[in-house]
Amino acid sequence: MSPTHLLPLLADPTRLRCVTLLAAEGELCVCELTAALEVSQPKVSRHLAPLRDAGVVEDRRAGRWIHYRLHPTLPGWALRIIHELAAATASEPPFTDDRTRLAAMAGRPERLCCPT
């Protein structure tokens, strides 16, 4: 992982929204990301795939759902960048709207990870 690899991945607004939610929440199911971002499941999955392939996020299957979290082996500098981006966008739409929709989502799956 290098900055020249990470930063283009985070330059996409949908991927940045996913990563900032994961930074705040610890672990989220695809259904939660879909509800928070108000986009289709295929679109969320399409944006998470390059993040997974690059080692920014990792996934686990639980029944029919895939859960994502920031990869535990991310270098410290990468985690700091992600958390700084999350803090910098915390009061800006659409990031505020994403968190509001996520908090209001009914039937959220049980969380197995703690926030990072």
Phi and psi in radians as a Rosetta constraint file:
Dihedral C 1 N 2 CA 2 C 2 CIRCULARHARMONIC -2.317 0.35
Dihedral N 2 CA 2 C 2 N 3 CIRCULARHARMONIC 2.800 0.35
Dihedral C 2 N 3 CA 3 C 3 CIRCULARHARMONIC -1.017 0.35
Dihedral N 3 CA 3 C 3 N 4 CIRCULARHARMONIC -0.620 0.35
Dihedral C 3 N 4 CA 4 C 4 CIRCULARHARMONIC -1.230 0.35
Dihedral N 4 CA 4 C 4 N 5 CIRCULARHARMONIC -0.280 0.35
Dihedral C 4 N 5 CA 5 C 5 CIRCULARHARMONIC -1.614 0.35
Dihedral N 5 CA 5 C 5 N 6 CIRCULARHARMONIC -0.721 0.35
Dihedral C 5 N 6 CA 6 C 6 CIRCULARHARMONIC -1.251 0.35
Dihedral N 6 CA 6 C 6 N 7 CIRCULARHARMONIC -0.830 0.35
Dihedral C 6 N 7 CA 7 C 7 CIRCULARHARMONIC -1.076 0.35
Dihedral N 7 CA 7 C 7 N 8 CIRCULARHARMONIC -0.713 0.35
Dihedral C 7 N 8 CA 8 C 8 CIRCULARHARMONIC -1.100 0.35
Dihedral N 8 CA 8 C 8 N 9 CIRCULARHARMONIC -0.566 0.35
Dihedral C 8 N 9 CA 9 C 9 CIRCULARHARMONIC -1.125 0.35
Dihedral N 9 CA 9 C 9 N 10 CIRCULARHARMONIC -0.696 0.35
Dihedral C 9 N 10 CA 10 C 10 CIRCULARHARMONIC -1.428 0.35
Dihedral N 10 CA 10 C 10 N 11 CIRCULARHARMONIC -0.162 0.35
Dihedral C 10 N 11 CA 11 C 11 CIRCULARHARMONIC -1.265 0.35
Dihedral N 11 CA 11 C 11 N 12 CIRCULARHARMONIC -0.359 0.35
Dihedral C 11 N 12 CA 12 C 12 CIRCULARHARMONIC -1.342 0.35
Dihedral N 12 CA 12 C 12 N 13 CIRCULARHARMONIC 2.232 0.35
Dihedral C 12 N 13 CA 13 C 13 CIRCULARHARMONIC -1.032 0.35
Dihedral N 13 CA 13 C 13 N 14 CIRCULARHARMONIC -0.691 0.35
Dihedral C 13 N 14 CA 14 C 14 CIRCULARHARMONIC -1.178 0.35
Dihedral N 14 CA 14 C 14 N 15 CIRCULARHARMONIC -0.746 0.35
Dihedral C 14 N 15 CA 15 C 15 CIRCULARHARMONIC -1.149 0.35
Dihedral N 15 CA 15 C 15 N 16 CIRCULARHARMONIC -0.679 0.35
Dihedral C 15 N 16 CA 16 C 16 CIRCULARHARMONIC -1.123 0.35
Dihedral N 16 CA 16 C 16 N 17 CIRCULARHARMONIC -0.720 0.35
Dihedral C 16 N 17 CA 17 C 17 CIRCULARHARMONIC -1.081 0.35
Dihedral N 17 CA 17 C 17 N 18 CIRCULARHARMONIC -0.742 0.35
Dihedral C 17 N 18 CA 18 C 18 CIRCULARHARMONIC -1.082 0.35
Dihedral N 18 CA 18 C 18 N 19 CIRCULARHARMONIC -0.843 0.35
Dihedral C 18 N 19 CA 19 C 19 CIRCULARHARMONIC -1.136 0.35
Dihedral N 19 CA 19 C 19 N 20 CIRCULARHARMONIC -0.694 0.35
Dihedral C 19 N 20 CA 20 C 20 CIRCULARHARMONIC -1.195 0.35
Dihedral N 20 CA 20 C 20 N 21 CIRCULARHARMONIC -0.622 0.35
Dihedral C 20 N 21 CA 21 C 21 CIRCULARHARMONIC -1.129 0.35
Dihedral N 21 CA 21 C 21 N 22 CIRCULARHARMONIC -0.734 0.35
Dihedral C 21 N 22 CA 22 C 22 CIRCULARHARMONIC -1.125 0.35
Dihedral N 22 CA 22 C 22 N 23 CIRCULARHARMONIC -0.659 0.35
Dihedral C 22 N 23 CA 23 C 23 CIRCULARHARMONIC -1.094 0.35
Dihedral N 23 CA 23 C 23 N 24 CIRCULARHARMONIC -0.657 0.35
Dihedral C 23 N 24 CA 24 C 24 CIRCULARHARMONIC -1.388 0.35
Dihedral N 24 CA 24 C 24 N 25 CIRCULARHARMONIC -0.630 0.35
Dihedral C 24 N 25 CA 25 C 25 CIRCULARHARMONIC -1.740 0.35
Dihedral N 25 CA 25 C 25 N 26 CIRCULARHARMONIC -0.361 0.35
Dihedral C 25 N 26 CA 26 C 26 CIRCULARHARMONIC 1.635 0.35
Dihedral N 26 CA 26 C 26 N 27 CIRCULARHARMONIC -1.121 0.35
Dihedral C 26 N 27 CA 27 C 27 CIRCULARHARMONIC -2.524 0.35
Dihedral N 27 CA 27 C 27 N 28 CIRCULARHARMONIC 2.420 0.35
Dihedral C 27 N 28 CA 28 C 28 CIRCULARHARMONIC -2.410 0.35
Dihedral N 28 CA 28 C 28 N 29 CIRCULARHARMONIC 2.516 0.35
Dihedral C 28 N 29 CA 29 C 29 CIRCULARHARMONIC -1.369 0.35
Dihedral N 29 CA 29 C 29 N 30 CIRCULARHARMONIC 2.679 0.35
Dihedral C 29 N 30 CA 30 C 30 CIRCULARHARMONIC -0.961 0.35
Dihedral N 30 CA 30 C 30 N 31 CIRCULARHARMONIC -0.647 0.35
Dihedral C 30 N 31 CA 31 C 31 CIRCULARHARMONIC -1.102 0.35
Dihedral N 31 CA 31 C 31 N 32 CIRCULARHARMONIC -0.604 0.35
Dihedral C 31 N 32 CA 32 C 32 CIRCULARHARMONIC -1.228 0.35
Dihedral N 32 CA 32 C 32 N 33 CIRCULARHARMONIC -0.732 0.35
Dihedral C 32 N 33 CA 33 C 33 CIRCULARHARMONIC -1.127 0.35
Dihedral N 33 CA 33 C 33 N 34 CIRCULARHARMONIC -0.693 0.35
Dihedral C 33 N 34 CA 34 C 34 CIRCULARHARMONIC -1.067 0.35
Dihedral N 34 CA 34 C 34 N 35 CIRCULARHARMONIC -0.792 0.35
Dihedral C 34 N 35 CA 35 C 35 CIRCULARHARMONIC -1.171 0.35
Dihedral N 35 CA 35 C 35 N 36 CIRCULARHARMONIC -0.751 0.35
Dihedral C 35 N 36 CA 36 C 36 CIRCULARHARMONIC -1.150 0.35
Dihedral N 36 CA 36 C 36 N 37 CIRCULARHARMONIC -0.745 0.35
Dihedral C 36 N 37 CA 37 C 37 CIRCULARHARMONIC -1.537 0.35
Dihedral N 37 CA 37 C 37 N 38 CIRCULARHARMONIC -0.204 0.35
Dihedral C 37 N 38 CA 38 C 38 CIRCULARHARMONIC 0.959 0.35
Dihedral N 38 CA 38 C 38 N 39 CIRCULARHARMONIC 0.851 0.35
Dihedral C 38 N 39 CA 39 C 39 CIRCULARHARMONIC -2.293 0.35
Dihedral N 39 CA 39 C 39 N 40 CIRCULARHARMONIC 2.893 0.35
Dihedral C 39 N 40 CA 40 C 40 CIRCULARHARMONIC -1.242 0.35
Dihedral N 40 CA 40 C 40 N 41 CIRCULARHARMONIC 2.720 0.35
Dihedral C 40 N 41 CA 41 C 41 CIRCULARHARMONIC -1.050 0.35
Dihedral N 41 CA 41 C 41 N 42 CIRCULARHARMONIC -0.743 0.35
Dihedral C 41 N 42 CA 42 C 42 CIRCULARHARMONIC -1.050 0.35
Dihedral N 42 CA 42 C 42 N 43 CIRCULARHARMONIC -0.644 0.35
Dihedral C 42 N 43 CA 43 C 43 CIRCULARHARMONIC -1.160 0.35
Dihedral N 43 CA 43 C 43 N 44 CIRCULARHARMONIC -0.765 0.35
Dihedral C 43 N 44 CA 44 C 44 CIRCULARHARMONIC -1.046 0.35
Dihedral N 44 CA 44 C 44 N 45 CIRCULARHARMONIC -0.825 0.35
Dihedral C 44 N 45 CA 45 C 45 CIRCULARHARMONIC -1.089 0.35
Dihedral N 45 CA 45 C 45 N 46 CIRCULARHARMONIC -0.684 0.35
Dihedral C 45 N 46 CA 46 C 46 CIRCULARHARMONIC -1.087 0.35
Dihedral N 46 CA 46 C 46 N 47 CIRCULARHARMONIC -0.629 0.35
Dihedral C 46 N 47 CA 47 C 47 CIRCULARHARMONIC -1.413 0.35
Dihedral N 47 CA 47 C 47 N 48 CIRCULARHARMONIC -0.506 0.35
Dihedral C 47 N 48 CA 48 C 48 CIRCULARHARMONIC -1.337 0.35
Dihedral N 48 CA 48 C 48 N 49 CIRCULARHARMONIC -0.477 0.35
Dihedral C 48 N 49 CA 49 C 49 CIRCULARHARMONIC -0.994 0.35
Dihedral N 49 CA 49 C 49 N 50 CIRCULARHARMONIC -0.873 0.35
Dihedral C 49 N 50 CA 50 C 50 CIRCULARHARMONIC -1.157 0.35
Dihedral N 50 CA 50 C 50 N 51 CIRCULARHARMONIC -0.529 0.35
Dihedral C 50 N 51 CA 51 C 51 CIRCULARHARMONIC -1.167 0.35
Dihedral N 51 CA 51 C 51 N 52 CIRCULARHARMONIC -0.703 0.35
Dihedral C 51 N 52 CA 52 C 52 CIRCULARHARMONIC -1.166 0.35
Dihedral N 52 CA 52 C 52 N 53 CIRCULARHARMONIC -0.804 0.35
Dihedral C 52 N 53 CA 53 C 53 CIRCULARHARMONIC -1.075 0.35
Dihedral N 53 CA 53 C 53 N 54 CIRCULARHARMONIC -0.545 0.35
Dihedral C 53 N 54 CA 54 C 54 CIRCULARHARMONIC -1.495 0.35
Dihedral N 54 CA 54 C 54 N 55 CIRCULARHARMONIC -0.117 0.35
Dihedral C 54 N 55 CA 55 C 55 CIRCULARHARMONIC 1.442 0.35
Dihedral N 55 CA 55 C 55 N 56 CIRCULARHARMONIC 0.318 0.35
Dihedral C 55 N 56 CA 56 C 56 CIRCULARHARMONIC -1.410 0.35
Dihedral N 56 CA 56 C 56 N 57 CIRCULARHARMONIC -0.673 0.35
Dihedral C 56 N 57 CA 57 C 57 CIRCULARHARMONIC -2.189 0.35
Dihedral N 57 CA 57 C 57 N 58 CIRCULARHARMONIC 2.789 0.35
Dihedral C 57 N 58 CA 58 C 58 CIRCULARHARMONIC -2.226 0.35
Dihedral N 58 CA 58 C 58 N 59 CIRCULARHARMONIC 2.736 0.35
Dihedral C 58 N 59 CA 59 C 59 CIRCULARHARMONIC -2.160 0.35
Dihedral N 59 CA 59 C 59 N 60 CIRCULARHARMONIC 2.829 0.35
Dihedral C 59 N 60 CA 60 C 60 CIRCULARHARMONIC -2.564 0.35
Dihedral N 60 CA 60 C 60 N 61 CIRCULARHARMONIC 2.549 0.35
Dihedral C 60 N 61 CA 61 C 61 CIRCULARHARMONIC -1.657 0.35
Dihedral N 61 CA 61 C 61 N 62 CIRCULARHARMONIC 2.392 0.35
Dihedral C 61 N 62 CA 62 C 62 CIRCULARHARMONIC -2.358 0.35
Dihedral N 62 CA 62 C 62 N 63 CIRCULARHARMONIC 1.746 0.35
Dihedral C 62 N 63 CA 63 C 63 CIRCULARHARMONIC 1.161 0.35
Dihedral N 63 CA 63 C 63 N 64 CIRCULARHARMONIC -2.181 0.35
Dihedral C 63 N 64 CA 64 C 64 CIRCULARHARMONIC -1.640 0.35
Dihedral N 64 CA 64 C 64 N 65 CIRCULARHARMONIC 0.000 0.35
Dihedral C 64 N 65 CA 65 C 65 CIRCULARHARMONIC -1.856 0.35
Dihedral N 65 CA 65 C 65 N 66 CIRCULARHARMONIC 2.628 0.35
Dihedral C 65 N 66 CA 66 C 66 CIRCULARHARMONIC -1.889 0.35
Dihedral N 66 CA 66 C 66 N 67 CIRCULARHARMONIC 2.286 0.35
Dihedral C 66 N 67 CA 67 C 67 CIRCULARHARMONIC -1.904 0.35
Dihedral N 67 CA 67 C 67 N 68 CIRCULARHARMONIC 2.482 0.35
Dihedral C 67 N 68 CA 68 C 68 CIRCULARHARMONIC -2.134 0.35
Dihedral N 68 CA 68 C 68 N 69 CIRCULARHARMONIC 2.655 0.35
Dihedral C 68 N 69 CA 69 C 69 CIRCULARHARMONIC -2.640 0.35
Dihedral N 69 CA 69 C 69 N 70 CIRCULARHARMONIC 2.841 0.35
Dihedral C 69 N 70 CA 70 C 70 CIRCULARHARMONIC -1.074 0.35
Dihedral N 70 CA 70 C 70 N 71 CIRCULARHARMONIC 2.468 0.35
Dihedral C 70 N 71 CA 71 C 71 CIRCULARHARMONIC -1.145 0.35
Dihedral N 71 CA 71 C 71 N 72 CIRCULARHARMONIC 2.269 0.35
Dihedral C 71 N 72 CA 72 C 72 CIRCULARHARMONIC -1.144 0.35
Dihedral N 72 CA 72 C 72 N 73 CIRCULARHARMONIC -0.273 0.35
Dihedral C 72 N 73 CA 73 C 73 CIRCULARHARMONIC -1.768 0.35
Dihedral N 73 CA 73 C 73 N 74 CIRCULARHARMONIC 0.232 0.35
Dihedral C 73 N 74 CA 74 C 74 CIRCULARHARMONIC -1.018 0.35
Dihedral N 74 CA 74 C 74 N 75 CIRCULARHARMONIC 2.426 0.35
Dihedral C 74 N 75 CA 75 C 75 CIRCULARHARMONIC -1.092 0.35
Dihedral N 75 CA 75 C 75 N 76 CIRCULARHARMONIC 2.653 0.35
Dihedral C 75 N 76 CA 76 C 76 CIRCULARHARMONIC -0.960 0.35
Dihedral N 76 CA 76 C 76 N 77 CIRCULARHARMONIC -0.695 0.35
Dihedral C 76 N 77 CA 77 C 77 CIRCULARHARMONIC -1.109 0.35
Dihedral N 77 CA 77 C 77 N 78 CIRCULARHARMONIC -0.636 0.35
Dihedral C 77 N 78 CA 78 C 78 CIRCULARHARMONIC -1.213 0.35
Dihedral N 78 CA 78 C 78 N 79 CIRCULARHARMONIC -0.740 0.35
Dihedral C 78 N 79 CA 79 C 79 CIRCULARHARMONIC -1.071 0.35
Dihedral N 79 CA 79 C 79 N 80 CIRCULARHARMONIC -0.728 0.35
Dihedral C 79 N 80 CA 80 C 80 CIRCULARHARMONIC -1.088 0.35
Dihedral N 80 CA 80 C 80 N 81 CIRCULARHARMONIC -0.736 0.35
Dihedral C 80 N 81 CA 81 C 81 CIRCULARHARMONIC -1.068 0.35
Dihedral N 81 CA 81 C 81 N 82 CIRCULARHARMONIC -0.827 0.35
Dihedral C 81 N 82 CA 82 C 82 CIRCULARHARMONIC -1.080 0.35
Dihedral N 82 CA 82 C 82 N 83 CIRCULARHARMONIC -0.786 0.35
Dihedral C 82 N 83 CA 83 C 83 CIRCULARHARMONIC -1.200 0.35
Dihedral N 83 CA 83 C 83 N 84 CIRCULARHARMONIC -0.604 0.35
Dihedral C 83 N 84 CA 84 C 84 CIRCULARHARMONIC -1.160 0.35
Dihedral N 84 CA 84 C 84 N 85 CIRCULARHARMONIC -0.707 0.35
Dihedral C 84 N 85 CA 85 C 85 CIRCULARHARMONIC -1.124 0.35
Dihedral N 85 CA 85 C 85 N 86 CIRCULARHARMONIC -0.701 0.35
Dihedral C 85 N 86 CA 86 C 86 CIRCULARHARMONIC -1.089 0.35
Dihedral N 86 CA 86 C 86 N 87 CIRCULARHARMONIC -0.749 0.35
Dihedral C 86 N 87 CA 87 C 87 CIRCULARHARMONIC -1.178 0.35
Dihedral N 87 CA 87 C 87 N 88 CIRCULARHARMONIC -0.703 0.35
Dihedral C 87 N 88 CA 88 C 88 CIRCULARHARMONIC -1.193 0.35
Dihedral N 88 CA 88 C 88 N 89 CIRCULARHARMONIC -0.470 0.35
Dihedral C 88 N 89 CA 89 C 89 CIRCULARHARMONIC -1.768 0.35
Dihedral N 89 CA 89 C 89 N 90 CIRCULARHARMONIC -0.023 0.35
Dihedral C 89 N 90 CA 90 C 90 CIRCULARHARMONIC -1.029 0.35
Dihedral N 90 CA 90 C 90 N 91 CIRCULARHARMONIC -0.484 0.35
Dihedral C 90 N 91 CA 91 C 91 CIRCULARHARMONIC -1.911 0.35
Dihedral N 91 CA 91 C 91 N 92 CIRCULARHARMONIC 0.271 0.35
Dihedral C 91 N 92 CA 92 C 92 CIRCULARHARMONIC -1.991 0.35
Dihedral N 92 CA 92 C 92 N 93 CIRCULARHARMONIC 2.418 0.35
Dihedral C 92 N 93 CA 93 C 93 CIRCULARHARMONIC -1.225 0.35
Dihedral N 93 CA 93 C 93 N 94 CIRCULARHARMONIC 2.562 0.35
Dihedral C 93 N 94 CA 94 C 94 CIRCULARHARMONIC -1.545 0.35
Dihedral N 94 CA 94 C 94 N 95 CIRCULARHARMONIC 0.032 0.35
Dihedral C 94 N 95 CA 95 C 95 CIRCULARHARMONIC -1.113 0.35
Dihedral N 95 CA 95 C 95 N 96 CIRCULARHARMONIC -0.699 0.35
Dihedral C 95 N 96 CA 96 C 96 CIRCULARHARMONIC -1.138 0.35
Dihedral N 96 CA 96 C 96 N 97 CIRCULARHARMONIC -0.710 0.35
Dihedral C 96 N 97 CA 97 C 97 CIRCULARHARMONIC -1.117 0.35
Dihedral N 97 CA 97 C 97 N 98 CIRCULARHARMONIC -0.688 0.35
Dihedral C 97 N 98 CA 98 C 98 CIRCULARHARMONIC -1.025 0.35
Dihedral N 98 CA 98 C 98 N 99 CIRCULARHARMONIC -0.812 0.35
Dihedral C 98 N 99 CA 99 C 99 CIRCULARHARMONIC -1.184 0.35
Dihedral N 99 CA 99 C 99 N 100 CIRCULARHARMONIC -0.634 0.35
Dihedral C 99 N 100 CA 100 C 100 CIRCULARHARMONIC -1.122 0.35
Dihedral N 100 CA 100 C 100 N 101 CIRCULARHARMONIC -0.804 0.35
Dihedral C 100 N 101 CA 101 C 101 CIRCULARHARMONIC -1.131 0.35
Dihedral N 101 CA 101 C 101 N 102 CIRCULARHARMONIC -0.696 0.35
Dihedral C 101 N 102 CA 102 C 102 CIRCULARHARMONIC -1.102 0.35
Dihedral N 102 CA 102 C 102 N 103 CIRCULARHARMONIC -0.779 0.35
Dihedral C 102 N 103 CA 103 C 103 CIRCULARHARMONIC -1.110 0.35
Dihedral N 103 CA 103 C 103 N 104 CIRCULARHARMONIC -0.539 0.35
Dihedral C 103 N 104 CA 104 C 104 CIRCULARHARMONIC -1.535 0.35
Dihedral N 104 CA 104 C 104 N 105 CIRCULARHARMONIC -0.106 0.35
Dihedral C 104 N 105 CA 105 C 105 CIRCULARHARMONIC -1.132 0.35
Dihedral N 105 CA 105 C 105 N 106 CIRCULARHARMONIC 2.204 0.35
Dihedral C 105 N 106 CA 106 C 106 CIRCULARHARMONIC -1.448 0.35
Dihedral N 106 CA 106 C 106 N 107 CIRCULARHARMONIC 2.563 0.35
Dihedral C 106 N 107 CA 107 C 107 CIRCULARHARMONIC 1.232 0.35
Dihedral N 107 CA 107 C 107 N 108 CIRCULARHARMONIC 0.556 0.35
Dihedral C 107 N 108 CA 108 C 108 CIRCULARHARMONIC -1.118 0.35
Dihedral N 108 CA 108 C 108 N 109 CIRCULARHARMONIC 2.490 0.35
Dihedral C 108 N 109 CA 109 C 109 CIRCULARHARMONIC -1.113 0.35
Dihedral N 109 CA 109 C 109 N 110 CIRCULARHARMONIC 2.693 0.35
Dihedral C 109 N 110 CA 110 C 110 CIRCULARHARMONIC -1.116 0.35
Dihedral N 110 CA 110 C 110 N 111 CIRCULARHARMONIC 2.373 0.35
Dihedral C 110 N 111 CA 111 C 111 CIRCULARHARMONIC -1.522 0.35
Dihedral N 111 CA 111 C 111 N 112 CIRCULARHARMONIC 2.341 0.35
Dihedral C 111 N 112 CA 112 C 112 CIRCULARHARMONIC -1.827 0.35
Dihedral N 112 CA 112 C 112 N 113 CIRCULARHARMONIC -0.302 0.35
Dihedral C 112 N 113 CA 113 C 113 CIRCULARHARMONIC -1.892 0.35
Dihedral N 113 CA 113 C 113 N 114 CIRCULARHARMONIC 2.665 0.35
Dihedral C 113 N 114 CA 114 C 114 CIRCULARHARMONIC -1.612 0.35
Dihedral N 114 CA 114 C 114 N 115 CIRCULARHARMONIC 2.672 0.35
Dihedral C 114 N 115 CA 115 C 115 CIRCULARHARMONIC -1.007 0.35
Dihedral N 115 CA 115 C 115 N 116 CIRCULARHARMONIC 2.548 0.35
